Amino acid sequence: MSRYLVDKFLFTVDRDPELVERYREEPRATVEWWEAERAGELLGCTGPERTTWLAFEPAEREALATHDHVALFEMGAHPFLTLTLFIAMFERDHEEPLAYQLAYARALAHLSLPYPDIAT
């Protein structure tokens, strides 16, 4: 897994309210755009060298494109990054306080220690 790139995606999207909304509404297109346009820039590549050896694995791309936080966690994405971003996107869809966070936790309940390594 290219954990660094996945975590970088989660981190940068979460810090831009417009990208949060774009990712909520058009996840697949946002993932494709971010990987093609932003990843190389964030990794320090210049102009024509924006393509990089670092890219999402197909399973990572699909998990990001389908908002699958369980798959991302199982692959080693940092759970704090998925939780904060997904709260920003989906908490508003729940009427009770913490309802989304509880649903997020229930979806991960099948996992036990040791959890996947989240080191990048």
Phi, psi and omega per residue, in radians:
M1 nan 2.429 3.049
S2 -1.547 1.195 -3.047
R3 -0.932 -0.722 -3.112
Y4 -1.014 -0.813 -3.091
L5 -1.194 -0.716 3.092
V6 -1.085 -0.837 3.134
D7 -1.105 -0.648 3.106
K8 -1.117 -0.718 3.071
F9 -1.032 -0.921 -3.108
L10 -1.015 -0.779 -3.108
F11 -1.120 -0.856 -3.052
T12 -1.250 -0.654 3.111
V13 -1.139 -0.745 -3.095
D14 -1.093 -0.443 -3.085
R15 -1.621 0.101 3.139
D16 -2.250 1.825 -3.082
P17 -0.941 -0.625 3.113
E18 -1.175 -0.695 3.097
L19 -1.197 -0.607 3.068
V20 -1.000 -0.843 -3.134
E21 -1.164 -0.700 3.110
R22 -1.085 -0.771 3.136
Y23 -1.164 -0.622 3.098
R24 -1.129 -0.792 -3.032
E25 -1.465 -0.616 -3.086
E26 -2.354 1.196 -3.011
P27 -1.069 -0.817 -3.084
R28 -1.113 -0.811 3.139
A29 -1.121 -0.649 3.129
T30 -1.169 -0.736 3.115
V31 -1.095 -0.809 -3.141
E32 -1.084 -0.796 3.122
W33 -1.075 -0.828 -3.085
W34 -1.077 -0.765 -3.128
E35 -1.129 -0.704 -3.108
A36 -1.341 -0.659 -2.989
E37 -1.835 -0.674 -3.016
R38 -1.704 -0.605 -3.039
A39 -0.980 -0.893 -3.126
G40 -1.075 -0.674 3.112
E41 -1.108 -0.803 -3.132
L42 -1.186 -0.473 3.135
L43 -1.514 0.062 3.052
G44 1.513 0.234 3.104
C45 -1.319 2.536 3.135
T46 -1.770 2.655 3.068
G47 0.238 -1.798 -3.067
P48 -1.167 -0.234 -3.126
E49 -1.687 0.357 -3.099
R50 -1.138 -0.403 3.024
T51 -1.242 2.594 -3.029
T52 -2.472 2.832 3.082
W53 -1.244 -0.348 -3.106
L54 -1.589 2.098 -3.141
A55 -2.532 2.807 3.068
F56 -1.152 2.496 2.943
E57 -1.262 2.706 3.127
P58 -0.946 -0.714 3.141
A59 -1.165 -0.627 3.092
E60 -1.154 -0.816 -3.140
R61 -1.014 -0.749 -3.134
E62 -1.192 -0.740 3.116
A63 -1.099 -0.723 3.086
L64 -1.148 -0.735 -3.092
A65 -1.210 -0.361 -3.138
T66 -1.920 0.173 -3.130
H67 0.968 0.695 -3.069
D68 -1.587 1.485 -3.092
H69 -1.173 -0.450 3.107
V70 -1.183 -0.849 3.117
A71 -1.074 -0.717 3.121
L72 -1.069 -0.770 3.100
F73 -1.074 -0.783 -3.136
E74 -1.088 -0.497 3.120
M75 -1.502 -0.140 3.087
G76 1.862 0.132 3.048
A77 -1.107 2.570 -3.094
H78 -1.197 2.147 -3.060
P79 -1.124 -0.527 3.099
F80 -1.130 -0.679 -3.125
L81 -1.192 -0.726 3.104
T82 -1.187 -0.738 -3.108
L83 -1.081 -0.844 -3.091
T84 -1.146 -0.709 3.117
L85 -1.176 -0.790 -3.089
F86 -1.222 -0.521 3.005
I87 -1.077 -0.805 3.135
A88 -1.031 -0.585 -3.095
M89 -1.519 -0.656 -2.917
F90 -2.070 -0.184 -3.131
E91 -1.040 -0.624 -3.111
R92 -1.105 -0.305 -3.137
D93 -1.436 -0.051 -3.101
H94 -2.025 2.444 -3.067
E95 -1.439 -0.549 -3.072
E96 -1.668 2.561 3.072
P97 -1.036 2.435 3.123
L98 1.164 0.101 -3.121
A99 -1.066 -0.738 3.126
Y100 -1.162 -0.760 -3.131
Q101 -1.049 -0.684 3.115
L102 -1.172 -0.694 3.088
A103 -1.143 -0.688 3.083
Y104 -1.027 -0.813 3.140
A105 -1.148 -0.734 3.119
R106 -1.048 -0.655 -3.140
A107 -1.143 -0.390 3.130
L108 -1.751 0.031 -3.020
A109 -1.082 -0.416 -3.129
H110 -1.275 -0.223 -3.124
L111 -1.513 2.556 3.089
S112 -2.359 2.945 3.122
L113 -1.144 2.553 -0.046
P114 -1.379 2.411 3.104
Y115 -1.263 2.839 3.087
P116 -1.011 2.579 3.098
D117 -1.162 2.232 -3.134
I118 -1.893 0.179 3.122
A119 -1.171 2.525 3.110
T120 -1.906 nan nan
